[in-house]
């Protein structure tokens, strides 16, 4: 995949975020510095409560930092949201049960004012991308959990944003389904060349999918390591048994341990 890595698509500098809770302030992110290049697949990994999802939500303008700065495509996150710079896939598929799969995928297109013909074209294209051809007329309850998540990904891809943000989308699925969806996601990424930010608790998943792995510490969330992967773009599942894969996984594990040992 040939991508331009000159200007970062996402850039955070000295990013802080403190929530005001009933019992006092809670610092969720502290001094986060990170650049994500065009076409990167970046996984965020760390213990629960370390700020992985919070950082993703800052990128998406769903949360606003209290210090530092962040740009998305050279804009503020709010400006990027208004320009439809990203699609967002949540932990749960979040499909409306009374709408068919194709009508769930059409929902953001309807909101954005695409005409009916363009909606049909885009739905057909994204159903092909996620291997759900023939399931557009089904309702969510007629699909497995893995298929529902693929439909959720299709919905996020429907308006063809350059950035795809994914908040632990496969965490609730069994290992066999998860492996299959990891393979499909890599193929999807190769075909679309999108920039992907992916939250996970799984070390093997992070290493298998990513060009870059961001290891985060317990709250307040800090980056303890940024690991550039030199694994080939073509990654069969059995690459997880290779010395190269295991070496990266070991470094991720050590980064997580170092984060837990961090002493203020």
C-alpha positions in Angstrom: 0.0 0.0 0.0 1.5 3.3 -1.0 0.5 6.1 1.3 1.7 9.7 1.9 3.1 9.9 5.4 4.2 13.6 5.2 1.5 15.4 7.2 -0.1 13.5 10.1 -3.8 12.8 9.8 -4.2 13.0 13.6 -1.8 15.0 15.8 -2.0 15.4 19.6 0.4 17.6 21.5 0.4 17.8 25.3 -3.2 16.6 25.4 -4.9 16.6 28.8 -8.5 15.8 29.8 -9.9 16.2 33.2 -13.5 15.3 34.0 -15.3 17.1 36.8 -17.0 14.4 38.9 -19.2 14.8 41.9 -16.4 13.8 44.3 -13.7 15.9 42.6 -11.7 16.1 39.3 -10.7 13.0 37.5 -7.7 13.2 35.1 -8.4 10.8 32.2 -5.5 11.8 29.9 -2.2 13.5 30.7 0.4 14.9 28.3 -0.6 12.7 25.4 1.7 13.2 22.3 1.0 11.2 19.2 1.0 11.5 15.4 -1.0 9.1 13.1 -0.1 9.1 9.5 -2.4 8.6 6.5 -3.1 4.9 6.0 -1.9 3.9 9.4 -3.7 1.2 11.4 -3.1 2.3 15.0 -4.3 0.2 17.9 -4.6 1.6 21.4 -4.1 -0.9 24.2 -4.0 -0.7 28.0 -5.9 -1.6 31.1 -9.5 -0.6 31.7 -9.9 3.0 32.5 -6.6 4.1 31.0 -8.2 6.5 28.5 -8.1 4.5 25.3 -11.8 5.1 24.5 -11.6 8.7 25.9 -8.8 9.5 23.4 -10.8 8.0 20.5 -13.8 10.1 21.6 -11.6 13.3 21.7 -10.6 12.6 18.1 -14.3 12.3 17.2 -15.2 15.5 19.2 -17.4 13.5 21.5 -15.1 14.7 24.4 -13.2 17.9 24.6 -9.6 18.2 26.0 -8.9 20.6 28.9 -5.3 21.1 27.9 -3.0 20.8 24.9 -4.2 20.5 21.3 -5.3 18.0 18.7 -5.9 18.2 15.0 -7.7 15.9 12.6 -6.9 16.4 8.9 -5.4 19.8 10.0 -8.7 20.9 11.6 -10.1 20.9 15.1 -12.0 17.7 15.9 -15.3 19.7 15.8 -14.5 21.0 12.3 -13.5 17.5 11.3 -16.8 16.1 12.5 -18.7 18.7 10.6 -16.7 17.8 7.4 -17.6 14.1 7.9 -13.9 13.2 8.3 -14.5 9.9 10.1 -16.8 7.0 10.7 -17.2 5.6 14.2 -17.8 1.9 15.2 -18.9 1.4 18.8 -18.4 -1.6 21.1 -22.0 -2.7 20.5 -23.3 -2.8 16.9 -26.1 -0.3 17.8 -28.4 -1.3 15.0 -32.1 -0.3 15.1 -34.1 -3.6 15.4 -37.0 -2.2 13.4 -34.9 -1.3 10.4 -33.4 -3.8 8.0 -29.7 -4.0 7.6 -29.7 -1.9 4.5 -31.9 0.7 6.1 -29.6 0.8 9.1 -26.7 1.5 6.8 -28.7 4.2 5.0 -29.5 6.1 8.2 -26.4 8.4 8.1 -26.9 8.9 4.4 -30.5 9.9 4.9 -29.4 12.4 7.6 -26.7 13.8 5.3 -29.2 14.3 2.5 -27.9 11.8 -0.1 -30.5 11.1 -2.8 -32.1 7.7 -3.0 -30.0 6.5 -6.0 -26.8 7.4 -4.3 -27.9 5.7 -1.1 -28.7 2.5 -2.9 -25.3 2.6 -4.7 -23.4 3.2 -1.4 -25.3 0.5 0.5 -24.5 -2.1 -2.2 -20.8 -1.1 -2.2 -20.3 -1.4 1.5 -22.3 -4.6 1.8 -19.8 -6.1 -0.7 -16.9 -4.7 1.3 -18.0 -6.4 4.5 -19.1 -9.6 2.8 -22.8 -9.2 3.6 -24.2 -9.3 0.1 -27.7 -10.8 0.2 -28.4 -9.8 3.8 -29.6 -6.2 3.2 -33.3 -7.2 3.6 -32.6 -9.0 6.9 -33.3 -7.5 10.3 -30.5 -7.4 12.9 -32.0 -10.1 15.0 -31.7 -12.5 12.1 -27.9 -12.0 12.0 -25.2 -13.4 14.2 -23.2 -11.0 16.5 -20.3 -11.0 14.2 -22.5 -10.2 11.2 -24.2 -7.4 13.1 -20.7 -5.9 13.8 -19.9 -6.1 10.1 -23.1 -4.3 9.4 -22.1 -1.6 11.9 -18.8 -1.3 10.1 -20.6 -1.0 6.8 -22.7 1.8 8.2 -19.5 3.7 9.3 -18.1 3.2 5.8 -21.2 4.3 3.9 -20.3 8.0 3.6 -16.7 7.1 2.7 -14.8 9.0 5.4 -11.0 8.8 5.2 -10.7 7.9 9.0 -12.4 4.9 10.7 -12.5 5.0 14.5 -13.3 1.6 16.2 -13.9 1.2 19.9 -13.2 -2.4 20.7 -15.7 -3.7 18.1 -15.0 -7.4 18.5 -14.5 -7.6 22.3 -17.8 -9.4 23.0 -17.3 -12.0 20.3 -15.9 -15.5 20.7 -12.3 -16.2 19.6 -13.2 -18.0 16.4 -15.5 -15.2 15.2 -13.0 -12.6 16.3 -10.2 -14.2 14.4 -12.3 -14.3 11.2 -13.3 -10.6 11.6 -9.7 -9.6 12.2 -8.8 -11.2 8.9 -11.7 -9.5 7.2 -10.8 -6.1 8.7 -7.2 -6.3 7.4 -8.5 -7.1 3.9 -11.0 -4.2 4.2 -8.2 -1.9 5.3 -6.0 -3.0 2.4 -8.8 -2.3 -0.1 -9.9 1.0 1.2 -6.5 2.5 2.5 -8.3 4.2 5.3 -6.6 5.5 8.4 -7.9 3.4 11.3 -7.8 4.0 15.1 -8.7 0.8 17.0 -9.2 0.3 20.7 -8.6 -3.2 22.1 -7.7 -5.1 25.3 -6.1 -8.0 23.3 -2.4 -8.1 22.7 -2.6 -10.6 19.9 -5.3 -8.6 18.2 -3.3 -5.3 18.5 -0.2 -6.9 17.1 -2.0 -8.8 14.3 -3.9 -5.7 13.0 -1.6 -2.8 13.4 1.1 -0.8 11.8 1.5 1.1 15.1 0.6 0.0 18.6 0.1 2.7 21.3 0.5 1.3 24.8 -1.2 3.3 27.5 -0.9 3.4 31.3 -3.6 3.3 34.0 -5.3 6.6 34.8 -4.3 9.3 34.2 -3.8 7.9 30.7 -0.3 8.3 29.4 1.4 6.8 26.4 4.2 4.5 27.7 5.3 3.1 24.3 4.6 3.5 20.6 5.6 0.4 18.7 6.1 0.5 15.0 5.3 -2.9 13.5 7.5 -4.3 10.7 5.3 -7.3 10.0 4.3 -7.6 6.3 1.0 -6.2 5.2 -0.2 -9.7 4.2 -0.8 -11.4 7.5 -2.3 -14.9 7.7 -3.4 -15.9 11.1 -0.5 -18.3 11.6 1.8 -15.3 11.6 1.0 -15.1 15.3 3.3 -18.1 15.8 6.3 -16.5 14.3 9.3 -15.1 16.3 8.7 -11.6 14.8 5.1 -11.5 16.0 6.0 -12.8 19.4 8.8 -10.3 19.8 6.3 -7.4 19.2 3.8 -9.0 21.6 6.5 -9.2 24.2 7.3 -5.5 23.9 3.6 -4.6 24.2 3.4 -6.8 27.3 6.5 -5.1 28.8 5.0 -1.7 28.0 1.8 -2.6 29.9 3.8 -3.8 32.9 5.9 -0.6 32.8 2.8 1.5 32.8 1.4 -0.3 35.9 4.7 0.3 37.6 4.7 4.0 36.9 5.1 6.0 40.1 3.9 9.6 40.4 
